[in-house]
Amino acid sequence: MKFLTITLIVHAPDPVTRVRKSTAERFREVIDNALLAEELGFDGFGVGERHERPFISSSPPVVLSHLAALTSRIRLFTAVTTLSLLDPVRAYEDYATLDHLSGGRLEVIIGKGNGAAQRELFHVTPDDQWDRNAESYELFRRIWREDKVTADPRFRPALRDAEVWPRPLQQPIRVWHGSATSKESVDLAARYGDPLFSANVTNPIEPYAELVQYYRERWECYGHDPTLATVGAGTAGYYAERSSQDAIAGYRPVFEGYLAFQKRLGMEPVFPTLEDFVERSSALIGSPQQVIEKVHRYHERFGHSVLHLHADAGGLTDAQHRASLELFQSDIAPVLRREIPDPPWPWAPVLAEPSPSAPPSSSSQPSSPSPSSPNASSSAASLPTVDGPAPAAV
């Protein structure tokens, strides 16, 4: 199993202290959390994309490019790229550039996005959002693989033998599909043989497990090898201590702060008490053994091989946050890595096979590397609003 930490870069008062950091301080915190994730041995770090208050994650390619320059090993994820709001040509240009700057460490999780304010900002409607997401992904996918593209999309100007630069490093990039509540994104992932990332944040396990099962069913219907269907899953919160009593006590102020925030907004909490939150949500709060057992319970329903935790302290002190992540890597991750399989591909850049060398010709010109197949139609290629203590995907 692989482990990511993810941030939506929420810019809001701390749920416990009620102090809101400056914008510069909040971005510095994101950088520090990415460096911490690499230092502690996490496999990936993700940055969300939202275009409305209270998020300042409107430009994930910029943030991830900065992180690429400061890190060397950890894979960099978008969580999620809201393709329904973006021009797929421009999105390709940003991410192909980032692909090179990161040395092929980029992975993209796409989704339609959520939030009425950002839809209005980009003149997208609930009626066309899913169609925009599918069309943008299909065009993004083609541009990544084809040196010239001709297309007549509905939601952007037509392309005629269009060349889009730079050509990418990864051949092709791995694209995940974020899934929270609907079958559209699940079907899109299955159709193209791409992995699925379940939000698994706001509600108990049942609706997410149903969508994962639907993904596996559709995967087979599209003719893919069932053993290659790949799932990642989020968590609604994480805090571990040596004893469950200390973990509950340490997390209680955080939960109560989020609960108070929901009540101020007039929201009805899905989990009205901390005990209910620990029992019925995907939150991993307790001793190392309790966390391991809960991940296994979810794995029985999802069969997932990638798990994300929150990159942000989110109400914990910096010392609590670091100590809990250190405990995850020392006592929890090694067990889960042994007991739960990795995704069915190398955790490394997706590079084209080198072509056989040919004798040089005086008339020959250098050619661009041809894109690989779309991770084969039968192979697995190829998050989140704040609802309580956790970010939700799309």
Solvent accessible surface area in square Angstrom, and as a share of the most:
residue,aa,sasa,rsa
1,M,0,0.00
2,K,32,0.13
3,F,0,0.00
4,L,0,0.00
5,T,1,0.01
6,I,2,0.01
7,T,2,0.01
8,L,4,0.02
9,I,0,0.00
10,V,36,0.21
11,H,15,0.07
12,A,37,0.28
13,P,49,0.31
14,D,37,0.19
15,P,18,0.11
16,V,62,0.36
17,T,87,0.51
18,R,113,0.41
19,V,97,0.56
20,R,140,0.51
21,K,84,0.36
22,S,57,0.37
23,T,64,0.37
24,A,77,0.60
25,E,95,0.43
26,R,17,0.06
27,F,66,0.27
28,R,120,0.44
29,E,33,0.15
30,V,1,0.00
31,I,22,0.11
32,D,67,0.35
33,N,15,0.08
34,A,0,0.00
35,L,63,0.31
36,L,18,0.09
37,A,1,0.01
38,E,34,0.15
39,E,110,0.49
40,L,31,0.15
41,G,29,0.28
42,F,0,0.00
43,D,13,0.07
44,G,0,0.00
45,F,0,0.00
46,G,0,0.00
47,V,0,0.00
48,G,0,0.00
49,E,6,0.03
50,R,6,0.02
51,H,30,0.13
52,E,31,0.14
53,R,220,0.80
54,P,46,0.29
55,F,18,0.07
56,I,40,0.20
57,S,0,0.00
58,S,62,0.40
59,S,46,0.30
60,P,1,0.01
61,P,23,0.15
62,V,102,0.59
63,V,21,0.12
64,L,0,0.00
65,S,31,0.20
66,H,90,0.40
67,L,0,0.00
68,A,6,0.05
69,A,86,0.66
70,L,80,0.40
71,T,12,0.07
72,S,94,0.61
73,R,112,0.41
74,I,0,0.00
75,R,6,0.02
76,L,0,0.00
77,F,0,0.00
78,T,0,0.00
79,A,0,0.00
80,V,3,0.02
81,T,1,0.01
82,T,0,0.00
83,L,1,0.01
84,S,3,0.02
85,L,14,0.07
86,L,47,0.23
87,D,59,0.31
88,P,6,0.04
89,V,22,0.13
90,R,133,0.49
91,A,5,0.04
92,Y,0,0.00
93,E,52,0.23
94,D,47,0.24
95,Y,3,0.01
96,A,0,0.00
97,T,57,0.33
98,L,0,0.00
99,D,0,0.00
100,H,81,0.36
101,L,113,0.56
102,S,4,0.03
103,G,43,0.41
104,G,0,0.00
105,R,24,0.09
106,L,0,0.00
107,E,0,0.00
108,V,1,0.01
109,I,0,0.00
110,I,1,0.01
111,G,2,0.02
112,K,36,0.15
113,G,0,0.00
114,N,33,0.17
115,G,19,0.19
116,A,54,0.42
117,A,53,0.41
118,Q,0,0.00
119,R,46,0.17
120,E,127,0.57
121,L,113,0.56
122,F,74,0.31
123,H,155,0.69
124,V,8,0.05
125,T,63,0.37
126,P,88,0.56
127,D,135,0.70
128,D,25,0.13
129,Q,4,0.02
130,W,53,0.19
131,D,70,0.36
132,R,51,0.19
133,N,2,0.01
134,A,26,0.20
135,E,32,0.15
136,S,9,0.06
137,Y,2,0.01
138,E,56,0.25
139,L,7,0.04
140,F,3,0.01
141,R,23,0.09
142,R,85,0.31
143,I,1,0.01
144,W,1,0.00
145,R,26,0.10
146,E,62,0.28
147,D,57,0.30
148,K,112,0.48
149,V,1,0.00
150,T,63,0.36
151,A,17,0.13
152,D,103,0.53
153,P,25,0.16
154,R,166,0.60
155,F,55,0.23
156,R,49,0.18
157,P,100,0.63
158,A,54,0.42
159,L,16,0.08
160,R,145,0.53
161,D,96,0.50
162,A,22,0.17
163,E,90,0.41
164,V,9,0.05
165,W,144,0.51
166,P,48,0.30
167,R,23,0.08
168,P,7,0.04
169,L,59,0.29
170,Q,0,0.00
171,Q,10,0.04
172,P,1,0.01
173,I,2,0.01
174,R,11,0.04
175,V,4,0.03
176,W,0,0.00
177,H,1,0.01
178,G,0,0.00
179,S,2,0.01
180,A,13,0.10
181,T,113,0.66
182,S,25,0.16
183,K,113,0.48
184,E,89,0.40
185,S,3,0.02
186,V,0,0.00
187,D,25,0.13
188,L,5,0.03
189,A,0,0.00
190,A,0,0.00
191,R,94,0.34
192,Y,48,0.18
193,G,0,0.00
194,D,1,0.00
195,P,0,0.00
196,L,0,0.00
197,F,0,0.00
198,S,3,0.02
199,A,1,0.01
200,N,4,0.02
201,V,3,0.02
202,T,30,0.18
203,N,45,0.23
204,P,28,0.18
205,I,24,0.12
206,E,88,0.40
207,P,53,0.33
208,Y,6,0.02
209,A,6,0.05
210,E,116,0.52
211,L,14,0.07
212,V,1,0.01
213,Q,96,0.43
214,Y,51,0.19
215,Y,0,0.00
216,R,63,0.23
217,E,84,0.38
218,R,66,0.24
219,W,1,0.00
220,E,99,0.44
221,C,93,0.56
222,Y,77,0.29
223,G,58,0.55
224,H,10,0.04
225,D,59,0.31
226,P,72,0.45
227,T,109,0.64
228,L,45,0.23
229,A,12,0.10
230,T,3,0.02
231,V,0,0.00
232,G,0,0.00
233,A,0,0.00
234,G,0,0.00
235,T,3,0.01
236,A,1,0.01
237,G,2,0.02
238,Y,18,0.07
239,Y,5,0.02
240,A,3,0.02
241,E,55,0.25
242,R,166,0.60
243,S,38,0.25
244,S,30,0.19
245,Q,133,0.59
246,D,74,0.39
247,A,0,0.00
248,I,40,0.20
249,A,65,0.51
250,G,16,0.15
251,Y,8,0.03
252,R,83,0.30
253,P,63,0.39
254,V,4,0.02
255,F,9,0.04
256,E,90,0.40
257,G,11,0.11
258,Y,35,0.13
259,L,27,0.14
260,A,42,0.33
261,F,69,0.29
262,Q,16,0.07
263,K,128,0.54
264,R,135,0.49
265,L,105,0.52
266,G,69,0.66
267,M,69,0.31
268,E,155,0.70
269,P,22,0.14
270,V,61,0.35
271,F,13,0.05
272,P,73,0.46
273,T,65,0.38
274,L,3,0.02
275,E,94,0.42
276,D,30,0.16
277,F,4,0.02
278,V,33,0.19
279,E,127,0.57
280,R,102,0.37
281,S,0,0.00
282,S,3,0.02
283,A,0,0.00
284,L,5,0.02
285,I,10,0.05
286,G,1,0.01
287,S,16,0.10
288,P,16,0.10
289,Q,101,0.45
290,Q,83,0.37
291,V,1,0.01
292,I,11,0.05
293,E,81,0.36
294,K,13,0.05
295,V,3,0.02
296,H,51,0.23
297,R,123,0.45
298,Y,20,0.08
299,H,42,0.19
300,E,143,0.64
301,R,120,0.44
302,F,2,0.01
303,G,34,0.32
304,H,1,0.00
305,S,11,0.07
306,V,0,0.00
307,L,5,0.03
308,H,0,0.00
309,L,0,0.00
310,H,28,0.13
311,A,2,0.02
312,D,30,0.16
313,A,15,0.12
314,G,30,0.29
315,G,11,0.11
316,L,14,0.07
317,T,79,0.46
318,D,106,0.55
319,A,78,0.61
320,Q,52,0.23
321,H,13,0.06
322,R,92,0.34
323,A,55,0.43
324,S,3,0.02
325,L,6,0.03
326,E,68,0.31
327,L,17,0.08
328,F,0,0.00
329,Q,29,0.13
330,S,69,0.44
331,D,44,0.23
332,I,0,0.00
333,A,1,0.01
334,P,49,0.31
335,V,31,0.18
336,L,0,0.00
337,R,80,0.29
338,R,176,0.64
339,E,92,0.41
340,I,2,0.01
341,P,94,0.59
342,D,70,0.36
343,P,7,0.04
344,P,64,0.40
345,W,32,0.11
346,P,103,0.65
347,W,50,0.17
348,A,39,0.30
349,P,50,0.31
350,V,28,0.16
351,L,102,0.51
352,A,35,0.27
353,E,149,0.67
354,P,122,0.77
355,S,96,0.62
356,P,128,0.80
357,S,116,0.75
358,A,81,0.63
359,P,118,0.74
360,P,136,0.85
361,S,57,0.37
362,S,126,0.81
363,S,94,0.60
364,S,67,0.43
365,Q,147,0.66
366,P,133,0.84
367,S,102,0.66
368,S,46,0.30
369,P,81,0.51
370,S,81,0.53
371,P,35,0.22
372,S,41,0.26
373,S,66,0.42
374,P,45,0.29
375,N,27,0.14
376,A,39,0.30
377,S,80,0.51
378,S,47,0.30
379,S,27,0.17
380,A,11,0.08
381,A,1,0.01
382,S,1,0.01
383,L,0,0.00
384,P,3,0.02
385,T,40,0.23
386,V,40,0.23
387,D,38,0.20
388,G,6,0.05
389,P,17,0.11
390,A,2,0.01
391,P,11,0.07
392,A,8,0.06
393,A,1,0.01
394,V,10,0.06
